[in-house]
Amino acid sequence: MKIMHLLPSLSSGGVEQVVLELCQGLCARGEECVVVSAGGGMVEAIEKTGARHIVLPIGKKSLRTFLMVGKMARLIKQERPHILHLHSRVPAWVGYLACKRVPRKYRPAVVTTFHGFHSVNFYSGIMAKGDKVVAVSNCMRDHILKHYPNTDTADICIIPNSVDTEQNYFGYTPTEDWMKKWRSDYPELEGKYTLCLPGRITRIKGAQHLVPILSGLQAKGIPAHAVIVGETKKGKEALRRELQDAFEKAGLSSSVTWTGHRLDLRDVLCACDVTLSLTLQPESFGKTTLEALALGRPVAGYEHGGVGEQLDVFLPAGKCPTKDTDAMVNILADWYRQRPTPKHPLPSPYKREDMIQAHMELYQSLLLPQA
């Protein structure tokens, strides 16, 4: 079976990581994977899985991108994939329109994945046009049915993103050398109640809510300290300065550590006392929170979206009414006195092998003769 994945590029990101994991799992099972994108830093990792990468700029939000439809149609006829898996809106339009130009005998079955909550409009509606539509959580399935009611319920398949249990497992601890360097790099964390907020610096990640949370905990005599782990992308510098000003105004500058982007997030999650999810809008899944839970680290998060679903399974006590910072303070204060342990080991369907198997079964179902 040959599967062709379409996405904008192979720079770092959640969608790219999922495609990489699919290629690893599928190629290890003897299936053939072809990835089509504009390229990027993850191309080498993709090719190491045994998959092939074909460079085609199909992700830029421009009418000129639709000039790629003809090239895409020729590529499909040349490669003859059994499955065309569309992971993003612009590539999905290119792939969908290209399929219309391919003779039926060469036309692959089309799978789309809703990786996130896109704006609701005709443009985003392309993601509901697959022969099968993958939703990464129950809340994403509900979103599809609400906003794209013509989608057949039977055509929606819920396949959560996954965790590599060989890397993220209950009881994992950073090495002594790593901990020594961590303490050396961030001596201000010694003896503090550390709250990790992972993710890029964007307004919807809710870092501004750390002001009342830290203030509330410190008013209770708890030495709370926030560890913000994530890059400040170009164009977001003003937001970071705004956050820094807010911390300074509240007298909290010395209670916040900014680490920037880290490649050792697993160790950081284990070095901190609690991982937070403060997103102001629901996330479709929440992979970092799942990794923390798999490591046995407590997660406290706003109850909406995919993170709320994870907490229902692993740690219901960590669910907090969305944007209720007072309730979050109370949860964290309780945990300071007695830290909870998430459910373990990691149950299905959150293991990597669960995700691969579910995709295999989905692909194979599309190759069977229809009754």
ZAGUDO-807612 format. One line per 8 residues: for each residue x, y, z of C-alpha. Coordinates in steps of 0.1 Angstrom, whole numbers. Last residue first. Layout:
BEGIN
X Y Z  ...;
% end
This chain:
BEGIN
-208 -34 -10  -176 -14 -15  -145 -33 -25  -118 -29 2  -92 -3 -4  -108 23 18  -110 0 48  -72 -6 44;
-65 31 49  -86 32 81  -72 0 95  -36 13 89  -45 46 105  -59 29 136  -28 7 138  -4 37 136;
-23 56 163  -26 27 187  11 18 181  20 54 193  0 49 225  -29 72 233  -58 49 223  -52 30 246;
-39 35 282  -6 50 294  6 32 325  -6 50 345  -33 74 358  -19 107 369  -2 111 403  -13 139 427;
11 162 446  2 168 482  7 202 499  16 220 467  -12 200 450  -38 217 471  -23 251 463  -23 243 426;
-60 234 426  -69 265 446  -48 288 424  -65 273 393  -100 280 408  -89 317 413  -76 318 378  -110 309 363;
-102 313 325  -118 279 317  -131 260 347  -102 239 360  -96 202 353  -66 188 372  -87 168 396  -98 147 367;
-63 133 362  -57 107 335  -90 101 316  -110 133 322  -77 151 321  -71 140 285  -106 152 275  -100 186 291;
-68 188 272  -86 181 239  -109 210 242  -121 229 273  -113 222 310  -86 247 315  -55 228 327  -36 214 356;
-12 186 346  6 163 371  37 145 359  36 107 355  56 108 323  25 99 303  8 129 319  36 152 307;
35 137 272  -3 142 271  1 178 281  26 183 253  3 168 228  -27 190 234  -56 178 212  -79 202 193;
-70 230 216  -98 251 231  -93 288 232  -78 308 261  -51 282 265  -39 279 301  -24 244 301  -1 240 330;
26 214 338  33 209 375  64 203 397  91 210 371  121 188 365  100 162 348  85 186 322  120 200 316;
134 165 309  108 157 283  112 192 268  148 185 259  149 203 225  141 236 243  128 268 228  131 298 251;
139 293 288  120 322 302  120 321 340  93 339 360  92 347 398  119 374 397  96 395 374  67 390 397;
62 425 412  28 429 396  41 457 373  71 436 365  50 406 355  28 428 333  58 444 317  73 410 309;
40 400 293  39 432 271  75 427 262  67 391 251  37 404 231  59 430 214  84 403 203  57 382 186;
65 393 151  93 368 147  86 338 169  92 339 207  102 304 214  88 282 242  92 271 278  78 295 304;
89 284 338  66 300 364  77 302 401  54 296 431  69 300 466  36 292 484  28 317 512  -9 319 504;
-3 353 488  24 336 468  -2 313 453  -26 341 444  1 363 429  14 334 408  -20 326 395  -31 363 390;
0 370 368  2 336 352  -30 344 334  -10 365 310  7 333 298  -27 323 282  -15 303 252  -40 324 232;
-17 354 232  12 336 216  47 328 230  52 292 217  44 264 240  51 250 275  39 266 308  58 248 336;
49 257 371  78 253 396  72 254 434  105 269 443  134 255 465  160 261 438  143 276 407  165 308 408;
196 286 401  185 283 365  215 274 344  234 256 372  202 238 384  196 226 348  232 216 344  232 194 375;
198 180 365  212 170 331  243 154 346  221 134 371  201 121 342  164 131 338  138 108 354  114 84 337;
90 68 362  59 67 340  69 66 303  77 91 276  105 78 253  96 42 248  59 52 254  60 73 222;
29 94 227  -1 97 204  -24 119 185  -60 108 189  -77 89 160  -115 96 159  -128 85 125  -155 105 107;
-171 88 77  -199 72 97  -210 106 109  -216 117 73  -204 152 68  -232 174 55  -233 190 90  -200 208 84;
-200 233 114  -216 212 141  -205 178 128  -169 189 124  -168 206 158  -182 176 175  -155 154 159  -129 179 171;
-143 177 206  -140 139 205  -103 142 196  -79 140 166  -107 139 140  -99 120 109  -122 124 79  -128 95 54;
-137 99 18  -123 134 24  -144 165 19  -145 177 55  -110 193 53  -122 213 22  -146 231 45  -118 253 56;
-121 275 25  -159 275 26  -159 289 61  -154 280 98  -120 292 110  -98 261 117  -99 242 150  -69 220 146;
-55 187 133  -86 180 112  -73 152 91  -83 144 55  -83 110 37  -88 107 0  -89 74 -19  -66 74 -49;
-75 81 -85  -56 61 -111  -86 41 -124  -108 72 -120  -87 93 -144  -69 121 -126  -81 157 -131  -105 155 -101;
-77 142 -80  -58 174 -87  -86 195 -73  -85 175 -40  -47 176 -38  -45 214 -44  -74 221 -20  -59 198 6;
-25 214 2  -41 248 10  -61 234 40  -37 211 58  -31 174 64  -44 157 32  -38 119 30  -39 106 -6;
-43 68 -4  -36 41 -30  -8 62 -45  -2 59 -82  32 77 -83  30 90 -119  -7 96 -121  -5 113 -87;
25 134 -98  7 145 -130  -23 156 -109  0 175 -85  17 193 -114  -17 203 -128  -28 216 -94  4 235 -88;
-10 266 -105  -33 267 -75  -4 280 -55  -6 312 -75  -39 320 -57  -19 324 -26  -19 309 9  14 291 5;
12 253 11  16 235 -22  53 243 -30  64 209 -44  94 190 -31  90 153 -31  101 134 0  105 96 1;
97 75 32  123 51 46  121 65 81  154 83 75  137 102 47  113 119 71  141 128 95  161 144 66;
131 164 55  125 178 90  143 210 84  122 222 55  106 211 23  78 227 2  57 196 7  49 161 -7;
55 131 15  56 96 0  51 65 22  53 29 12  41 2 36  65 -24 50  53 -23 86  83 -1 96;
73 22 67  39 27 84  52 34 119  80 58 109  59 75 82  30 80 106  54 94 133  68 119 108;
33 129 96  24 135 133  55 156 138  48 177 108  13 184 120  26 195 154  53 218 142  89 221 131;
95 228 95  85 202 70  63 222 47  27 228 35  13 193 39  4 164 16  9 127 26  10 100 -1;
2 65 11  13 34 -9  0 0 0;
% end
